[in-house]
């Protein structure tokens, strides 16, 4: 449903609607299916519950572009607190960070410095930092920062990245990342991109996802395949079985609140499943992109919103 997808992506940038949703009980109730809560404690409670179900977790403090260096450091401080809390509460979780939230659009050097401090902190806690990918205008600078940090001996293996299968460039990027020993989360992509840089047809995005997932599975590095698409999951499972790749060599990643039945089923089959758990007050853009990605989520919300 390209029209519906485009509409939700456009709404994700509507400041008036965002302000209303993020500051009303109606909006917070609407978001609760996909967002763990507003505070670190909310996220940890959800993470602990998922751990008890045999699932791994990645935690994301929601927020994107910041307008000052002070805001960037404040956003980073939440992650530093989160890393300490993960260790203190013995939660099996790592963290995911957007570089625009760390000041990338103000200064790449600022964002890189903050990412370095977070990667260093994560490494000291025996944890891991995943750098999320944003729209295609930021792909190269994000890759450059991750590659430079991973090249440092004291951080090697402590930082990973996300690659989107809808971009034409992704195969070449994955080849380079594998060569440098960098862990990848593969997803399809959630931003509206021009046909000059991204496959416009879903079938081509899917074909590329399967192609790239096979490259990741064959590599010696532990990667994550982020998808709720059962066809993509079946293709990965079949390829792994055919090539003698153990389930412990990789993980499936899914979003909090989406296809919980599938998450539980995969755990029951012996696969590693990591759930991406977002939290925080700036949840609106994330929420709208989830609706854009999977229109079935709209139907689900409509059916369940008024149930007690």
C-alpha positions, 0 to 999 in steps of 0.5 A, spaced: 500 500 500 504 505 497 499 511 498 498 509 505 505 508 507 507 515 504 501 518 508 504 515 514 511 517 513 508 524 511 505 524 518 511 522 521 514 529 520 507 533 522 509 537 528 502 539 530 500 532 530 506 530 534 506 535 539 498 533 540 500 525 540 506 526 545 503 530 550 496 527 551 493 521 554 490 519 548 497 519 544 501 515 549 495 510 550 495 509 542 503 508 542 503 503 548 503 497 543 510 499 540 513 503 545 515 500 552 514 506 556 517 513 557 522 512 562 528 507 563 525 503 568 519 502 564 524 499 558 528 495 563 521 492 566 519 490 559 526 487 557 526 483 563 520 480 562 522 478 555 529 475 557 524 471 562 521 468 555 528 466 552 529 473 548 534 478 547 533 485 547 536 491 544 534 498 547 533 504 544 531 511 547 527 514 542 529 521 539 532 523 532 535 530 530 537 535 536 538 542 535 544 543 540 550 540 543 547 540 549 541 536 547 546 531 544 549 530 550 543 530 554 540 524 549 547 521 550 547 521 558 540 517 558 544 511 554 550 512 559 545 511 565 541 505 561 548 501 560 549 502 567 542 500 569 543 494 564 549 491 568 546 493 575 540 489 573 543 483 569 539 484 563 541 481 557 540 487 553 544 492 548 543 499 546 541 502 539 543 509 537 541 514 532 547 519 530 542 524 529 540 524 536 547 525 538 548 531 533 550 528 527 546 534 523 550 539 527 557 536 527 559 529 524 565 530 529 560 531 535 556 525 533 563 521 532 565 523 539 559 521 543 558 514 539 566 513 541 564 514 549 558 510 548 562 504 545 567 505 550 562 505 556 558 499 552 565 495 552 567 496 559 560 493 561 561 487 556 555 490 552 555 492 545 553 499 541 548 498 535 548 504 530 541 505 527 541 507 520 537 513 518 535 516 511 540 515 505 543 522 505 546 520 512 548 513 509 555 514 508 557 518 514 554 513 518 558 508 515 564 512 515 563 513 523 562 506 525 568 503 520 573 508 524 571 507 531 571 499 529 578 500 527 580 502 533 583 496 537 580 497 544 573 498 540 573 492 535 567 488 535 564 493 540 560 497 535 555 494 529 551 498 524 544 497 520 544 496 513 537 497 509 536 492 503 532 497 499 538 501 497 542 499 491 548 500 495 547 495 500 551 489 497 557 493 496 557 496 503 556 489 506 562 486 503 566 491 506 563 491 513 564 483 513 571 484 511 572 489 517 569 484 522 563 489 523 556 486 525 550 488 521 543 488 523 539 487 516 532 490 515 528 492 509 528 500 510 523 504 513 524 511 510 521 514 503 527 514 498 527 516 491 528 511 485 535 513 484 538 510 490 532 505 492 528 499 489 521 502 488 518 495 488 517 491 494 519 484 490 526 487 489 527 489 496 525 482 498 530 479 493 535 483 495 534 482 503 534 474 501 541 475 497 544 480 503 542 475 508 545 469 505 552 473 505 551 475 512 549 468 514 555 465 510 560 470 514 564 468 520 561 474 524 554 474 528 549 478 525 542 480 526 536 479 521 531 484 522 524 482 519 517 480 521 516 477 514 515 469 514 518 468 507 524 472 509 525 468 515 523 461 512 529 463 506 534 464 512 532 458 516 532 454 509 539 457 507 542 456 514 540 448 514 542 447 507 549 450 509 550 447 516 549 454 519 548 453 526 542 457 529 547 460 535 551 463 529 545 469 528 539 472 531 532 474 528 530 481 530 523 483 531 520 490 534 517 490 540 509 489 540 509 486 533 508 479 531 509 476 538 507 469 536 512 469 531 517 471 536 515 466 541 515 460 535 522 462 533 525 461 540 521 455 541 524 452 535 531 454 538 533 460 534 536 466 537 531 472 537 532 479 539 526 484 540 528 491 539 525 495 545 524 503 544 522 507 550 522 515 551 517 521 550 519 522 543 516 516 540 511 519 535 516 519 529 518 512 530 510 510 531 508 513 525 514 509 521 511 502 524 504 504 521 507 506 515 512 499 514 506 494 516 499 497 514 496 491 518 498 495 525 493 500 523 488 495 523 490 492 529 490 498 533 483 500 530 480 493 533 484 493 540 484 501 542 477 501 545 478 494 548 478 495 556 
